[in-house]
Amino acid sequence: MVRTIAKDYDDKRRHILTVAAEVFAREGIARASMNEVARACGISKANIYHYYASKDDIIFDILDSYLSQLRDQIVEISRAGLSPQEQLYAITRGFLLAYEGMDNEHKIQGEGLPILAPEKQEILKGYQRDLVGLVSDILQSCAPEKLGLDKTQRRNVTMSVFGMLNWFYMWHPKASEEARIDYAASIADLTLNGLNGK
């Protein structure tokens, strides 16, 4: 007899992902066990395997959900009628606002992504490439004479923007919305002034 799926199946999976992300971020993925995740979720280890066959499956779902939603949220920011410079302000602001409340998911990317199977890594890296490509295109539009033909320079500037975004996020995870917006503007200011030689 085929086992039916409970009505709250998706809710329970989301709960497992949220709790597992917290456990992995706190303990480190290598040290955290499925027993710890199950205990933190308030369910048995046998029950957690009803939802996920392995730790890697949980890690992939955490990162897939986080990165795909982040990519969609940033890509969908309205840029119609904005100059390239205004688009940079909008995008940096969008990133820092989107990061709010995602401390655990963001923290485990570095450890989690490399241990996944290559095909799963490729999916997650695809979301990252979409985000990097978007920022790179905006920066090129801001300074086409400097970045239009120099791919290395364009990549350096693009990754510097992400470095500033991630620095603020890692050191100020509980920052207010106002602080996030202010720092996003600082990132755009520093970047544009550098590109313009100011």
WOKAPE-V47465 format. One record per residue. N is the residue number from 1. RES is the residue in three letters. NEAR is the number of other C-alpha atoms within 8 Angstrom. Layout:
((N RES NEAR) (N RES NEAR))
//
This chain:
((1 MET 2) (2 VAL 3) (3 ARG 4) (4 THR 4) (5 ILE 5) (6 ALA 5) (7 LYS 5) (8 ASP 6) (9 TYR 8) (10 ASP 7) (11 ASP 7) (12 LYS 8) (13 ARG 9) (14 ARG 8) (15 HIS 9) (16 ILE 11) (17 LEU 11) (18 THR 9) (19 VAL 11) (20 ALA 12) (21 ALA 13) (22 GLU 10) (23 VAL 13) (24 PHE 12) (25 ALA 12) (26 ARG 6) (27 GLU 8) (28 GLY 10) (29 ILE 10) (30 ALA 5) (31 ARG 6) (32 ALA 11) (33 SER 8) (34 MET 8) (35 ASN 8) (36 GLU 9) (37 VAL 13) (38 ALA 13) (39 ARG 10) (40 ALA 10) (41 CYS 10) (42 GLY 6) (43 ILE 9) (44 SER 9) (45 LYS 10) (46 ALA 6) (47 ASN 9) (48 ILE 11) (49 TYR 9) (50 HIS 7) (51 TYR 7) (52 TYR 9) (53 ALA 7) (54 SER 7) (55 LYS 9) (56 ASP 8) (57 ASP 9) (58 ILE 11) (59 ILE 10) (60 PHE 12) (61 ASP 9) (62 ILE 12) (63 LEU 12) (64 ASP 10) (65 SER 8) (66 TYR 9) (67 LEU 11) (68 SER 10) (69 GLN 8) (70 LEU 9) (71 ARG 12) (72 ASP 8) (73 GLN 9) (74 ILE 11) (75 VAL 8) (76 GLU 6) (77 ILE 9) (78 SER 4) (79 ARG 7) (80 ALA 4) (81 GLY 4) (82 LEU 8) (83 SER 6) (84 PRO 10) (85 GLN 10) (86 GLU 8) (87 GLN 11) (88 LEU 12) (89 TYR 11) (90 ALA 10) (91 ILE 11) (92 THR 13) (93 ARG 12) (94 GLY 10) (95 PHE 10) (96 LEU 13) (97 LEU 10) (98 ALA 8) (99 TYR 10) (100 GLU 9) (101 GLY 5) (102 MET 7) (103 ASP 9) (104 ASN 10) (105 GLU 13) (106 HIS 8) (107 LYS 8) (108 ILE 13) (109 GLN 9) (110 GLY 7) (111 GLU 8) (112 GLY 11) (113 LEU 11) (114 PRO 7) (115 ILE 7) (116 LEU 10) (117 ALA 6) (118 PRO 6) (119 GLU 6) (120 LYS 9) (121 GLN 11) (122 GLU 8) (123 ILE 9) (124 LEU 13) (125 LYS 8) (126 GLY 8) (127 TYR 11) (128 GLN 10) (129 ARG 8) (130 ASP 9) (131 LEU 11) (132 VAL 10) (133 GLY 8) (134 LEU 9) (135 VAL 11) (136 SER 11) (137 ASP 8) (138 ILE 12) (139 LEU 14) (140 GLN 12) (141 SER 8) (142 CYS 9) (143 ALA 11) (144 PRO 8) (145 GLU 6) (146 LYS 9) (147 LEU 12) (148 GLY 10) (149 LEU 6) (150 ASP 8) (151 LYS 8) (152 THR 6) (153 GLN 8) (154 ARG 13) (155 ARG 9) (156 ASN 8) (157 VAL 10) (158 THR 12) (159 MET 9) (160 SER 8) (161 VAL 10) (162 PHE 8) (163 GLY 8) (164 MET 9) (165 LEU 13) (166 ASN 8) (167 TRP 8) (168 PHE 10) (169 TYR 10) (170 MET 7) (171 TRP 6) (172 HIS 7) (173 PRO 10) (174 LYS 5) (175 ALA 7) (176 SER 6) (177 GLU 7) (178 GLU 6) (179 ALA 8) (180 ARG 12) (181 ILE 11) (182 ASP 8) (183 TYR 9) (184 ALA 13) (185 ALA 11) (186 SER 8) (187 ILE 12) (188 ALA 11) (189 ASP 8) (190 LEU 8) (191 THR 10) (192 LEU 10) (193 ASN 9) (194 GLY 8) (195 LEU 9) (196 ASN 7) (197 GLY 5) (198 LYS 5))
//
